[in-house]
Amino acid sequence: MTDGNLGAVLHVWCDHPDRTEEEIAAAVYPRLRVMAQHTWGSAGPGYPRFLRRVTAVGVAPG
């Protein structure tokens, strides 16, 4: 067994069945970025700096 993080998971429940898959994905997307930063251990010193990083990185192609 290792001392490091072995992974992460984000559960998504559809409490609003009238929403499309695209709407749900758009709502979850920002949370995935925050979770990834914490999982990788690079959350940085605060949310404003994190938002600047997110804006600079943008969206992956495809």
PDB file with one MODEL, atoms N, CA, C and O in Angstrom:
MODEL        1
ATOM      1  N   MET A   1       0.839  -1.190   0.000  1.00  0.00           N
ATOM      2  CA  MET A   1       0.000   0.000   0.000  1.00  0.00           C
ATOM      3  C   MET A   1       0.882   1.251   0.000  1.00  0.00           C
ATOM      4  O   MET A   1       1.928   1.280   0.649  1.00  0.00           O
ATOM      5  N   THR A   2       0.457   2.274  -0.726  1.00  0.00           N
ATOM      6  CA  THR A   2       1.211   3.520  -0.792  1.00  0.00           C
ATOM      7  C   THR A   2       0.570   4.563   0.104  1.00  0.00           C
ATOM      8  O   THR A   2      -0.584   4.436   0.514  1.00  0.00           O
ATOM      9  N   ASP A   3       1.345   5.598   0.397  1.00  0.00           N
ATOM     10  CA  ASP A   3       0.828   6.692   1.218  1.00  0.00           C
ATOM     11  C   ASP A   3       0.150   7.765   0.378  1.00  0.00           C
ATOM     12  O   ASP A   3      -0.515   8.645   0.925  1.00  0.00           O
ATOM     13  N   GLY A   4       0.305   7.707  -0.934  1.00  0.00           N
ATOM     14  CA  GLY A   4      -0.242   8.742  -1.802  1.00  0.00           C
ATOM     15  C   GLY A   4      -1.720   8.555  -2.101  1.00  0.00           C
ATOM     16  O   GLY A   4      -2.346   7.577  -1.689  1.00  0.00           O
ATOM     17  N   ASN A   5      -2.243   9.501  -2.814  1.00  0.00           N
ATOM     18  CA  ASN A   5      -3.642   9.458  -3.247  1.00  0.00           C
ATOM     19  C   ASN A   5      -3.788   8.369  -4.306  1.00  0.00           C
ATOM     20  O   ASN A   5      -3.046   8.342  -5.287  1.00  0.00           O
ATOM     21  N   LEU A   6      -4.731   7.492  -4.103  1.00  0.00           N
ATOM     22  CA  LEU A   6      -4.932   6.389  -5.041  1.00  0.00           C
ATOM     23  C   LEU A   6      -5.987   6.685  -6.098  1.00  0.00           C
ATOM     24  O   LEU A   6      -6.268   5.840  -6.948  1.00  0.00           O
ATOM     25  N   GLY A   7      -6.571   7.873  -6.054  1.00  0.00           N
ATOM     26  CA  GLY A   7      -7.567   8.236  -7.052  1.00  0.00           C
ATOM     27  C   GLY A   7      -8.663   9.093  -6.470  1.00  0.00           C
ATOM     28  O   GLY A   7      -8.631   9.445  -5.291  1.00  0.00           O
ATOM     29  N   ALA A   8      -9.610   9.420  -7.280  1.00  0.00           N
ATOM     30  CA  ALA A   8     -10.728  10.263  -6.855  1.00  0.00           C
ATOM     31  C   ALA A   8     -11.945   9.921  -7.711  1.00  0.00           C
ATOM     32  O   ALA A   8     -11.822   9.366  -8.803  1.00  0.00           O
ATOM     33  N   VAL A   9     -13.111  10.262  -7.193  1.00  0.00           N
ATOM     34  CA  VAL A   9     -14.343  10.010  -7.928  1.00  0.00           C
ATOM     35  C   VAL A   9     -15.329  11.138  -7.612  1.00  0.00           C
ATOM     36  O   VAL A   9     -15.354  11.665  -6.499  1.00  0.00           O
ATOM     37  N   LEU A  10     -16.121  11.488  -8.586  1.00  0.00           N
ATOM     38  CA  LEU A  10     -17.170  12.484  -8.408  1.00  0.00           C
ATOM     39  C   LEU A  10     -18.471  11.849  -8.878  1.00  0.00           C
ATOM     40  O   LEU A  10     -18.625  11.521 -10.055  1.00  0.00           O
ATOM     41  N   HIS A  11     -19.387  11.683  -7.965  1.00  0.00           N
ATOM     42  CA  HIS A  11     -20.670  11.075  -8.306  1.00  0.00           C
ATOM     43  C   HIS A  11     -21.631  12.147  -8.797  1.00  0.00           C
ATOM     44  O   HIS A  11     -21.666  13.255  -8.262  1.00  0.00           O
ATOM     45  N   VAL A  12     -22.401  11.811  -9.808  1.00  0.00           N
ATOM     46  CA  VAL A  12     -23.372  12.744 -10.379  1.00  0.00           C
ATOM     47  C   VAL A  12     -24.743  12.089 -10.330  1.00  0.00           C
ATOM     48  O   VAL A  12     -24.964  11.030 -10.917  1.00  0.00           O
ATOM     49  N   TRP A  13     -25.654  12.731  -9.626  1.00  0.00           N
ATOM     50  CA  TRP A  13     -27.028  12.263  -9.586  1.00  0.00           C
ATOM     51  C   TRP A  13     -27.875  13.224 -10.402  1.00  0.00           C
ATOM     52  O   TRP A  13     -27.673  14.437 -10.348  1.00  0.00           O
ATOM     53  N   CYS A  14     -28.795  12.700 -11.135  1.00  0.00           N
ATOM     54  CA  CYS A  14     -29.662  13.538 -11.945  1.00  0.00           C
ATOM     55  C   CYS A  14     -30.966  13.788 -11.190  1.00  0.00           C
ATOM     56  O   CYS A  14     -31.927  13.028 -11.307  1.00  0.00           O
ATOM     57  N   ASP A  15     -30.973  14.860 -10.422  1.00  0.00           N
ATOM     58  CA  ASP A  15     -32.170  15.233  -9.677  1.00  0.00           C
ATOM     59  C   ASP A  15     -33.176  15.972 -10.558  1.00  0.00           C
ATOM     60  O   ASP A  15     -34.311  16.217 -10.148  1.00  0.00           O
ATOM     61  N   HIS A  16     -32.754  16.320 -11.757  1.00  0.00           N
ATOM     62  CA  HIS A  16     -33.616  17.042 -12.695  1.00  0.00           C
ATOM     63  C   HIS A  16     -33.647  16.272 -14.010  1.00  0.00           C
ATOM     64  O   HIS A  16     -32.866  16.579 -14.911  1.00  0.00           O
ATOM     65  N   PRO A  17     -34.522  15.289 -14.146  1.00  0.00           N
ATOM     66  CA  PRO A  17     -34.527  14.454 -15.350  1.00  0.00           C
ATOM     67  C   PRO A  17     -34.859  15.199 -16.642  1.00  0.00           C
ATOM     68  O   PRO A  17     -34.698  14.651 -17.732  1.00  0.00           O
ATOM     69  N   ASP A  18     -35.323  16.447 -16.526  1.00  0.00           N
ATOM     70  CA  ASP A  18     -35.638  17.212 -17.731  1.00  0.00           C
ATOM     71  C   ASP A  18     -34.397  17.883 -18.323  1.00  0.00           C
ATOM     72  O   ASP A  18     -34.490  18.488 -19.391  1.00  0.00           O
ATOM     73  N   ARG A  19     -33.240  17.794 -17.665  1.00  0.00           N
ATOM     74  CA  ARG A  19     -32.006  18.388 -18.193  1.00  0.00           C
ATOM     75  C   ARG A  19     -31.328  17.424 -19.158  1.00  0.00           C
ATOM     76  O   ARG A  19     -31.392  16.204 -19.005  1.00  0.00           O
ATOM     77  N   THR A  20     -30.686  18.007 -20.144  1.00  0.00           N
ATOM     78  CA  THR A  20     -29.979  17.189 -21.128  1.00  0.00           C
ATOM     79  C   THR A  20     -28.617  16.755 -20.578  1.00  0.00           C
ATOM     80  O   THR A  20     -28.129  17.310 -19.594  1.00  0.00           O
ATOM     81  N   GLU A  21     -28.024  15.775 -21.214  1.00  0.00           N
ATOM     82  CA  GLU A  21     -26.694  15.322 -20.816  1.00  0.00           C
ATOM     83  C   GLU A  21     -25.677  16.453 -20.935  1.00  0.00           C
ATOM     84  O   GLU A  21     -24.767  16.564 -20.113  1.00  0.00           O
ATOM     85  N   GLU A  22     -25.833  17.290 -21.956  1.00  0.00           N
ATOM     86  CA  GLU A  22     -24.923  18.420 -22.155  1.00  0.00           C
ATOM     87  C   GLU A  22     -25.050  19.434 -21.033  1.00  0.00           C
ATOM     88  O   GLU A  22     -24.041  19.981 -20.586  1.00  0.00           O
ATOM     89  N   GLU A  23     -26.264  19.698 -20.567  1.00  0.00           N
ATOM     90  CA  GLU A  23     -26.465  20.644 -19.463  1.00  0.00           C
ATOM     91  C   GLU A  23     -25.834  20.119 -18.171  1.00  0.00           C
ATOM     92  O   GLU A  23     -25.216  20.878 -17.425  1.00  0.00           O
ATOM     93  N   ILE A  24     -25.991  18.847 -17.918  1.00  0.00           N
ATOM     94  CA  ILE A  24     -25.414  18.248 -16.716  1.00  0.00           C
ATOM     95  C   ILE A  24     -23.889  18.275 -16.805  1.00  0.00           C
ATOM     96  O   ILE A  24     -23.220  18.602 -15.825  1.00  0.00           O
ATOM     97  N   ALA A  25     -23.338  17.937 -17.959  1.00  0.00           N
ATOM     98  CA  ALA A  25     -21.886  17.957 -18.145  1.00  0.00           C
ATOM     99  C   ALA A  25     -21.332  19.368 -17.946  1.00  0.00           C
ATOM    100  O   ALA A  25     -20.277  19.537 -17.335  1.00  0.00           O
ATOM    101  N   ALA A  26     -22.034  20.376 -18.454  1.00  0.00           N
ATOM    102  CA  ALA A  26     -21.590  21.764 -18.289  1.00  0.00           C
ATOM    103  C   ALA A  26     -21.599  22.170 -16.817  1.00  0.00           C
ATOM    104  O   ALA A  26     -20.732  22.929 -16.383  1.00  0.00           O
ATOM    105  N   ALA A  27     -22.561  21.676 -16.048  1.00  0.00           N
ATOM    106  CA  ALA A  27     -22.635  22.008 -14.629  1.00  0.00           C
ATOM    107  C   ALA A  27     -21.541  21.305 -13.826  1.00  0.00           C
ATOM    108  O   ALA A  27     -21.053  21.851 -12.837  1.00  0.00           O
ATOM    109  N   VAL A  28     -21.159  20.118 -14.240  1.00  0.00           N
ATOM    110  CA  VAL A  28     -20.154  19.329 -13.521  1.00  0.00           C
ATOM    111  C   VAL A  28     -18.729  19.759 -13.890  1.00  0.00           C
ATOM    112  O   VAL A  28     -17.814  19.629 -13.077  1.00  0.00           O
ATOM    113  N   TYR A  29     -18.543  20.256 -15.077  1.00  0.00           N
ATOM    114  CA  TYR A  29     -17.208  20.551 -15.606  1.00  0.00           C
ATOM    115  C   TYR A  29     -16.336  21.396 -14.669  1.00  0.00           C
ATOM    116  O   TYR A  29     -15.199  21.004 -14.409  1.00  0.00           O
ATOM    117  N   PRO A  30     -16.816  22.541 -14.149  1.00  0.00           N
ATOM    118  CA  PRO A  30     -15.954  23.331 -13.254  1.00  0.00           C
ATOM    119  C   PRO A  30     -15.550  22.558 -12.001  1.00  0.00           C
ATOM    120  O   PRO A  30     -14.433  22.719 -11.508  1.00  0.00           O
ATOM    121  N   ARG A  31     -16.429  21.737 -11.493  1.00  0.00           N
ATOM    122  CA  ARG A  31     -16.122  20.951 -10.297  1.00  0.00           C
ATOM    123  C   ARG A  31     -15.053  19.907 -10.579  1.00  0.00           C
ATOM    124  O   ARG A  31     -14.242  19.591  -9.708  1.00  0.00           O
ATOM    125  N   LEU A  32     -15.052  19.372 -11.791  1.00  0.00           N
ATOM    126  CA  LEU A  32     -14.023  18.402 -12.158  1.00  0.00           C
ATOM    127  C   LEU A  32     -12.633  19.034 -12.146  1.00  0.00           C
ATOM    128  O   LEU A  32     -11.660  18.394 -11.747  1.00  0.00           O
ATOM    129  N   ARG A  33     -12.542  20.275 -12.577  1.00  0.00           N
ATOM    130  CA  ARG A  33     -11.253  20.969 -12.574  1.00  0.00           C
ATOM    131  C   ARG A  33     -10.752  21.181 -11.152  1.00  0.00           C
ATOM    132  O   ARG A  33      -9.567  20.998 -10.876  1.00  0.00           O
ATOM    133  N   VAL A  34     -11.643  21.564 -10.254  1.00  0.00           N
ATOM    134  CA  VAL A  34     -11.258  21.746  -8.851  1.00  0.00           C
ATOM    135  C   VAL A  34     -10.816  20.410  -8.263  1.00  0.00           C
ATOM    136  O   VAL A  34      -9.785  20.337  -7.594  1.00  0.00           O
ATOM    137  N   MET A  35     -11.590  19.355  -8.510  1.00  0.00           N
ATOM    138  CA  MET A  35     -11.247  18.040  -7.987  1.00  0.00           C
ATOM    139  C   MET A  35      -9.899  17.575  -8.543  1.00  0.00           C
ATOM    140  O   MET A  35      -9.093  17.004  -7.808  1.00  0.00           O
ATOM    141  N   ALA A  36      -9.651  17.810  -9.815  1.00  0.00           N
ATOM    142  CA  ALA A  36      -8.378  17.405 -10.419  1.00  0.00           C
ATOM    143  C   ALA A  36      -7.210  18.121  -9.753  1.00  0.00           C
ATOM    144  O   ALA A  36      -6.186  17.499  -9.468  1.00  0.00           O
ATOM    145  N   GLN A  37      -7.351  19.408  -9.504  1.00  0.00           N
ATOM    146  CA  GLN A  37      -6.279  20.152  -8.855  1.00  0.00           C
ATOM    147  C   GLN A  37      -5.972  19.589  -7.473  1.00  0.00           C
ATOM    148  O   GLN A  37      -4.807  19.443  -7.102  1.00  0.00           O
ATOM    149  N   HIS A  38      -7.004  19.277  -6.722  1.00  0.00           N
ATOM    150  CA  HIS A  38      -6.798  18.710  -5.393  1.00  0.00           C
ATOM    151  C   HIS A  38      -6.226  17.302  -5.474  1.00  0.00           C
ATOM    152  O   HIS A  38      -5.354  16.943  -4.682  1.00  0.00           O
ATOM    153  N   THR A  39      -6.698  16.508  -6.409  1.00  0.00           N
ATOM    154  CA  THR A  39      -6.208  15.139  -6.561  1.00  0.00           C
ATOM    155  C   THR A  39      -4.728  15.137  -6.930  1.00  0.00           C
ATOM    156  O   THR A  39      -3.968  14.303  -6.440  1.00  0.00           O
ATOM    157  N   TRP A  40      -4.315  16.064  -7.790  1.00  0.00           N
ATOM    158  CA  TRP A  40      -2.925  16.128  -8.225  1.00  0.00           C
ATOM    159  C   TRP A  40      -2.039  16.851  -7.221  1.00  0.00           C
ATOM    160  O   TRP A  40      -0.822  16.915  -7.390  1.00  0.00           O
ATOM    161  N   GLY A  41      -2.663  17.402  -6.161  1.00  0.00           N
ATOM    162  CA  GLY A  41      -1.886  18.080  -5.137  1.00  0.00           C
ATOM    163  C   GLY A  41      -1.354  19.428  -5.562  1.00  0.00           C
ATOM    164  O   GLY A  41      -0.326  19.875  -5.053  1.00  0.00           O
ATOM    165  N   SER A  42      -2.028  20.081  -6.481  1.00  0.00           N
ATOM    166  CA  SER A  42      -1.553  21.373  -6.979  1.00  0.00           C
ATOM    167  C   SER A  42      -2.662  22.423  -6.926  1.00  0.00           C
ATOM    168  O   SER A  42      -2.843  23.194  -7.868  1.00  0.00           O
ATOM    169  N   ALA A  43      -3.389  22.445  -5.834  1.00  0.00           N
ATOM    170  CA  ALA A  43      -4.539  23.346  -5.732  1.00  0.00           C
ATOM    171  C   ALA A  43      -4.144  24.809  -5.724  1.00  0.00           C
ATOM    172  O   ALA A  43      -4.941  25.650  -6.140  1.00  0.00           O
ATOM    173  N   GLY A  44      -2.966  25.143  -5.273  1.00  0.00           N
ATOM    174  CA  GLY A  44      -2.526  26.526  -5.283  1.00  0.00           C
ATOM    175  C   GLY A  44      -3.094  27.323  -4.118  1.00  0.00           C
ATOM    176  O   GLY A  44      -3.896  26.810  -3.337  1.00  0.00           O
ATOM    177  N   PRO A  45      -2.678  28.571  -4.005  1.00  0.00           N
ATOM    178  CA  PRO A  45      -3.059  29.395  -2.863  1.00  0.00           C
ATOM    179  C   PRO A  45      -4.349  30.187  -3.066  1.00  0.00           C
ATOM    180  O   PRO A  45      -4.324  31.417  -3.016  1.00  0.00           O
ATOM    181  N   GLY A  46      -5.427  29.540  -3.284  1.00  0.00           N
ATOM    182  CA  GLY A  46      -6.696  30.250  -3.338  1.00  0.00           C
ATOM    183  C   GLY A  46      -7.431  30.134  -4.661  1.00  0.00           C
ATOM    184  O   GLY A  46      -6.849  29.875  -5.714  1.00  0.00           O
ATOM    185  N   TYR A  47      -8.729  30.336  -4.558  1.00  0.00           N
ATOM    186  CA  TYR A  47      -9.603  30.186  -5.715  1.00  0.00           C
ATOM    187  C   TYR A  47      -9.368  31.228  -6.802  1.00  0.00           C
ATOM    188  O   TYR A  47      -9.411  30.869  -7.979  1.00  0.00           O
ATOM    189  N   PRO A  48      -9.120  32.512  -6.474  1.00  0.00           N
ATOM    190  CA  PRO A  48      -8.878  33.487  -7.559  1.00  0.00           C
ATOM    191  C   PRO A  48      -7.701  33.088  -8.460  1.00  0.00           C
ATOM    192  O   PRO A  48      -7.775  33.226  -9.681  1.00  0.00           O
ATOM    193  N   ARG A  49      -6.620  32.594  -7.850  1.00  0.00           N
ATOM    194  CA  ARG A  49      -5.475  32.164  -8.659  1.00  0.00           C
ATOM    195  C   ARG A  49      -5.847  30.926  -9.485  1.00  0.00           C
ATOM    196  O   ARG A  49      -5.438  30.789 -10.637  1.00  0.00           O
ATOM    197  N   PHE A  50      -6.617  30.043  -8.885  1.00  0.00           N
ATOM    198  CA  PHE A  50      -7.080  28.865  -9.609  1.00  0.00           C
ATOM    199  C   PHE A  50      -7.902  29.271 -10.830  1.00  0.00           C
ATOM    200  O   PHE A  50      -7.714  28.706 -11.908  1.00  0.00           O
ATOM    201  N   LEU A  51      -8.810  30.237 -10.684  1.00  0.00           N
ATOM    202  CA  LEU A  51      -9.625  30.693 -11.817  1.00  0.00           C
ATOM    203  C   LEU A  51      -8.764  31.284 -12.931  1.00  0.00           C
ATOM    204  O   LEU A  51      -9.046  31.076 -14.112  1.00  0.00           O
ATOM    205  N   ARG A  52      -7.726  32.013 -12.564  1.00  0.00           N
ATOM    206  CA  ARG A  52      -6.819  32.555 -13.589  1.00  0.00           C
ATOM    207  C   ARG A  52      -6.139  31.416 -14.344  1.00  0.00           C
ATOM    208  O   ARG A  52      -5.970  31.485 -15.561  1.00  0.00           O
ATOM    209  N   ARG A  53      -5.752  30.375 -13.619  1.00  0.00           N
ATOM    210  CA  ARG A  53      -5.113  29.221 -14.261  1.00  0.00           C
ATOM    211  C   ARG A  53      -6.088  28.518 -15.197  1.00  0.00           C
ATOM    212  O   ARG A  53      -5.722  28.140 -16.310  1.00  0.00           O
ATOM    213  N   VAL A  54      -7.327  28.342 -14.749  1.00  0.00           N
ATOM    214  CA  VAL A  54      -8.348  27.695 -15.577  1.00  0.00           C
ATOM    215  C   VAL A  54      -8.573  28.488 -16.860  1.00  0.00           C
ATOM    216  O   VAL A  54      -8.678  27.908 -17.941  1.00  0.00           O
ATOM    217  N   THR A  55      -8.647  29.809 -16.742  1.00  0.00           N
ATOM    218  CA  THR A  55      -8.851  30.661 -17.909  1.00  0.00           C
ATOM    219  C   THR A  55      -7.660  30.575 -18.858  1.00  0.00           C
ATOM    220  O   THR A  55      -7.835  30.545 -20.076  1.00  0.00           O
ATOM    221  N   ALA A  56      -6.455  30.536 -18.304  1.00  0.00           N
ATOM    222  CA  ALA A  56      -5.257  30.455 -19.140  1.00  0.00           C
ATOM    223  C   ALA A  56      -5.166  29.121 -19.871  1.00  0.00           C
ATOM    224  O   ALA A  56      -4.742  29.078 -21.026  1.00  0.00           O
ATOM    225  N   VAL A  57      -5.557  28.037 -19.214  1.00  0.00           N
ATOM    226  CA  VAL A  57      -5.474  26.717 -19.832  1.00  0.00           C
ATOM    227  C   VAL A  57      -6.552  26.543 -20.894  1.00  0.00           C
ATOM    228  O   VAL A  57      -6.294  25.986 -21.961  1.00  0.00           O
ATOM    229  N   GLY A  58      -7.750  27.016 -20.604  1.00  0.00           N
ATOM    230  CA  GLY A  58      -8.848  26.875 -21.550  1.00  0.00           C
ATOM    231  C   GLY A  58      -9.404  25.465 -21.580  1.00  0.00           C
ATOM    232  O   GLY A  58      -9.307  24.722 -20.603  1.00  0.00           O
ATOM    233  N   VAL A  59      -9.986  25.107 -22.711  1.00  0.00           N
ATOM    234  CA  VAL A  59     -10.635  23.809 -22.880  1.00  0.00           C
ATOM    235  C   VAL A  59      -9.807  22.975 -23.852  1.00  0.00           C
ATOM    236  O   VAL A  59      -9.339  23.470 -24.877  1.00  0.00           O
ATOM    237  N   ALA A  60      -9.640  21.714 -23.511  1.00  0.00           N
ATOM    238  CA  ALA A  60      -8.886  20.821 -24.381  1.00  0.00           C
ATOM    239  C   ALA A  60      -9.610  20.620 -25.717  1.00  0.00           C
ATOM    240  O   ALA A  60     -10.841  20.612 -25.755  1.00  0.00           O
ATOM    241  N   PRO A  61      -8.870  20.460 -26.792  1.00  0.00           N
ATOM    242  CA  PRO A  61      -9.518  20.220 -28.087  1.00  0.00           C
ATOM    243  C   PRO A  61     -10.284  18.897 -28.080  1.00  0.00           C
ATOM    244  O   PRO A  61      -9.884  17.923 -27.443  1.00  0.00           O
ATOM    245  N   GLY A  62     -11.377  18.900 -28.800  1.00  0.00           N
ATOM    246  CA  GLY A  62     -12.160  17.673 -28.940  1.00  0.00           C
ATOM    247  C   GLY A  62     -13.150  17.517 -27.869  1.00  0.00           C
ATOM    248  O   GLY A  62     -13.887  16.531 -27.849  1.00  0.00           O
TER     249      GLY A  62
ENDMDL
END
